[in-house]
């Protein structure tokens, strides 16, 4: 029995062939060393597939499944999340489909549940528990630094020349809810794409820490990077900029939020930044 967004689903252990359309799930399965037979092509992250397993076949993109390829493969299970969840009905007509989207408002508990469920489904519960211990250990180490009252934080996504801020109920909310960094602005509107902001907003909110997601870089678009966009006279007046307390989160935080490697990378980056804080 697997816990999914649409309720518990009965599924035999170790379904194979297996198709996965969600990068968060791919990271967890790669860390669990589970073979995935089909996944979207052209993915930009390098940690989405176990190196000891055969390479998966391409079955479309993260937004559009290749139904012909799926029908040829005859998968025993299709795992989807966030971006592909809207194709659930279409995919369900081909094979048992599990919507294992992460709950962005409660990313820690939700991702912990997903890792546990995948471990159980593929007979790797011990390995899943070890991976969770790695995440939890790093959370504890990071929290010991962030809770030393080193100031407020603001999570900002830069997308070309546009910027938005994210609050504690967003997919980046773990910085506030799990790590305990106080919000520089506790009235940020909860929206999937964040609250649009200006340079002046950053100056006024005056965070001690800026946590930055460079969306263009994450999705492989050329153009001006987040660092250059934020290098602005108004932003320069903030405590975060003047103290060089600007933390750039991984591309994984945008593409595979809640995945095993995303947790490990971003927690390490945050821990190192707080270790070196003046």
C-alpha positions in Angstrom: 0.0 0.0 0.0 1.5 3.3 -1.1 0.5 6.7 0.3 -0.3 9.1 -2.6 -2.0 12.5 -3.1 -5.1 10.6 -4.2 -5.2 8.2 -1.3 -3.6 4.8 -0.6 -2.8 2.8 -3.7 -2.4 -1.0 -3.7 0.8 -1.9 -5.7 3.0 -5.0 -5.8 6.6 -4.5 -4.5 9.3 -3.7 -7.0 7.2 -2.7 -10.0 9.2 -3.1 -13.2 9.4 -1.6 -15.8 9.2 1.6 -13.8 8.6 5.1 -15.3 9.2 8.3 -13.2 8.3 11.9 -14.3 9.3 13.8 -11.1 12.9 14.9 -10.3 12.3 14.8 -6.6 11.3 11.1 -6.8 14.2 10.5 -9.2 16.7 11.8 -6.6 15.3 9.6 -3.9 15.3 6.5 -6.2 18.9 7.2 -7.3 20.0 7.5 -3.7 18.2 4.2 -3.0 19.9 2.6 -6.0 16.6 1.6 -7.7 16.5 1.0 -11.4 14.2 3.4 -13.4 13.4 2.2 -16.9 11.9 5.3 -18.3 12.2 9.0 -17.5 12.0 12.3 -19.4 14.9 13.2 -21.7 17.0 16.4 -21.5 17.1 16.7 -17.7 19.7 19.2 -16.4 20.6 17.7 -13.0 23.2 15.0 -12.8 21.9 13.2 -9.7 18.7 11.8 -11.0 19.7 8.2 -11.8 21.8 5.6 -10.0 25.2 5.1 -11.7 25.0 1.4 -11.0 21.8 0.9 -13.0 21.2 0.7 -16.7 20.4 4.1 -18.4 16.6 4.8 -18.6 14.8 5.2 -21.9 13.3 8.6 -22.8 9.6 8.8 -22.3 8.9 12.4 -23.2 9.6 15.6 -21.2 8.7 16.6 -17.6 5.6 18.4 -19.0 4.5 16.0 -21.8 4.6 12.2 -21.8 5.5 10.3 -24.9 2.5 8.0 -25.0 3.9 5.9 -27.8 7.1 5.2 -25.9 5.0 4.4 -22.8 2.8 2.0 -24.6 5.8 0.2 -26.0 7.4 -0.1 -22.6 4.2 -1.4 -20.8 5.3 -0.1 -17.4 4.0 -1.7 -14.2 4.0 1.7 -12.4 4.3 5.4 -13.4 5.3 7.8 -10.6 4.4 11.5 -11.0 4.7 14.7 -9.0 4.1 18.4 -9.2 4.7 19.3 -12.9 3.2 16.1 -14.4 0.4 15.6 -11.9 -2.1 17.2 -14.2 -1.6 14.3 -16.7 -2.6 11.8 -14.1 -5.8 10.6 -15.8 -4.0 10.3 -19.2 -1.2 8.2 -17.7 -3.5 6.1 -15.5 -5.0 4.7 -18.7 -1.6 3.2 -19.5 -0.5 1.9 -16.1 -1.1 2.2 -12.4 -0.1 5.9 -11.7 0.9 7.2 -8.3 0.8 11.0 -7.7 3.6 11.4 -5.1 3.8 15.3 -5.2 5.5 16.9 -2.3 3.3 19.1 0.0 5.2 22.4 -0.4 3.6 23.8 2.7 5.1 21.0 4.8 8.1 20.0 2.8 10.1 18.2 5.5 7.3 15.9 6.7 6.1 15.3 3.2 9.6 14.5 1.7 10.3 12.2 4.7 7.1 10.3 4.0 8.0 10.0 0.3 11.4 8.6 1.0 9.9 6.1 3.5 7.2 5.0 1.0 9.8 4.5 -1.8 12.0 2.5 0.5 9.0 0.3 1.4 7.9 -0.1 -2.2 11.3 -1.2 -3.4 12.3 -3.3 -0.4 14.9 -0.8 0.7 13.5 0.4 4.0 16.8 0.2 5.8 18.5 2.2 3.1 15.7 4.8 3.2 16.1 5.1 7.0 19.8 5.7 6.6 19.3 8.4 4.0 16.8 10.1 6.3 19.3 9.9 9.1 21.8 11.7 6.9 19.3 14.5 6.2 18.2 14.8 9.8 21.8 14.9 11.1 22.6 17.7 8.7 19.4 19.6 9.7 20.5 19.3 13.4 24.0 20.6 12.6 22.7 23.5 10.5 20.0 24.4 13.0 22.6 24.6 15.8 24.1 27.5 13.7 21.0 29.2 12.4 19.3 29.3 15.8 22.2 31.3 17.3 20.2 34.4 16.4 22.3 35.4 13.4 19.4 37.5 12.0 16.5 37.4 9.6 16.3 35.8 6.2 14.5 36.4 2.9 14.2 33.9 0.1 14.3 35.5 -3.3 14.0 33.9 -6.8 15.6 35.7 -9.6 14.2 35.0 -13.1 16.0 37.1 -15.7 15.2 40.7 -14.6 12.2 39.7 -12.5 12.3 38.8 -8.8 9.9 37.2 -6.3 10.0 36.5 -2.6 8.9 33.3 -0.9 7.4 32.8 2.6 7.3 30.0 5.1 4.5 28.1 3.3 6.4 27.8 0.1 8.7 25.1 -1.2 11.6 27.1 0.3 9.8 27.6 3.6 12.1 25.0 5.2 14.6 27.8 5.8 12.1 29.3 8.2 10.1 26.3 9.5 12.9 23.6 9.7 16.0 25.7 10.2 14.3 28.5 12.3 15.6 31.5 10.4 13.2 34.3 11.3 11.4 35.9 8.3 12.5 39.4 7.3 8.9 40.0 6.2 6.2 37.7 7.7 3.5 39.0 5.3 4.7 37.5 2.1 1.7 36.4 0.0 1.6 32.6 -0.5 1.7 32.0 -4.3 3.2 29.2 -6.4 5.5 31.6 -8.2 6.1 33.8 -5.1 5.3 37.4 -4.5 6.7 39.8 -7.1 9.2 42.2 -5.5 11.5 45.1 -6.4 15.0 46.1 -5.3 13.4 48.7 -3.0 11.5 45.9 -1.3 14.7 44.1 -0.4 16.2 47.4 0.9 13.1 48.0 3.1 12.8 44.4 4.3 16.6 44.6 5.1 17.2 40.9 5.7 20.4 39.8 7.4 20.5 36.8 5.0 19.4 36.6 1.4 18.7 33.0 0.1 18.7 33.2 -3.7 17.4 30.8 -6.4 18.6 31.6 -9.9 15.8 30.2 -12.0 17.3 31.0 -15.4 20.5 29.1 -14.5 18.5 26.2 -13.0 16.6 25.6 -16.3 19.7 26.2 -18.5 18.7 29.6 -20.0 21.4 32.0 -21.1 21.2 35.5 -19.8 22.0 37.6 -16.9 22.7 35.7 -13.7 21.1 36.3 -10.3 24.4 37.7 -8.8 24.5 40.4 -11.5 20.8 41.2 -11.1 21.1 41.7 -7.4 24.3 43.8 -7.6 22.2 47.0 -7.3 22.6 50.1 -5.1 19.4 49.5 -3.2 20.2 45.8 -2.5 23.7 46.9 -1.5 22.1 48.8 1.4 20.8 45.6 3.0 22.6 43.9 5.9 22.8 40.7 3.9 24.7 42.3 1.0 27.0 44.4 3.1 27.9 41.4 5.3 28.3 39.2 2.3 25.5 37.0 3.7 24.0 36.0 0.3 23.4 32.2 0.0 22.8 30.8 -3.5 20.7 27.7 -3.3 21.2 24.7 -5.7 19.3 24.3 -9.1 17.9 21.3 -7.3 16.0 23.5 -5.0 13.9 24.7 -8.0 13.8 21.4 -10.0 13.9 18.7 -7.3 12.7 20.3 -4.1 12.5 17.8 -1.2 14.7 15.3 -3.0 17.5 13.6 -1.1 20.4 15.4 -2.9 18.6 18.7 -2.8 18.4 18.4 1.0 22.0 17.4 1.3 23.3 20.1 -1.0 21.3 23.1 0.3 21.7 22.2 3.9 25.5 21.9 3.4 25.6 25.3 1.6 23.5 27.0 4.4 25.6 25.3 7.2 28.8 26.5 5.6 27.5 30.0 5.1 26.4 30.3 8.8 29.7 28.7 10.0 31.6 31.5 8.2 29.3 34.3 9.4 31.1 37.2 10.9 
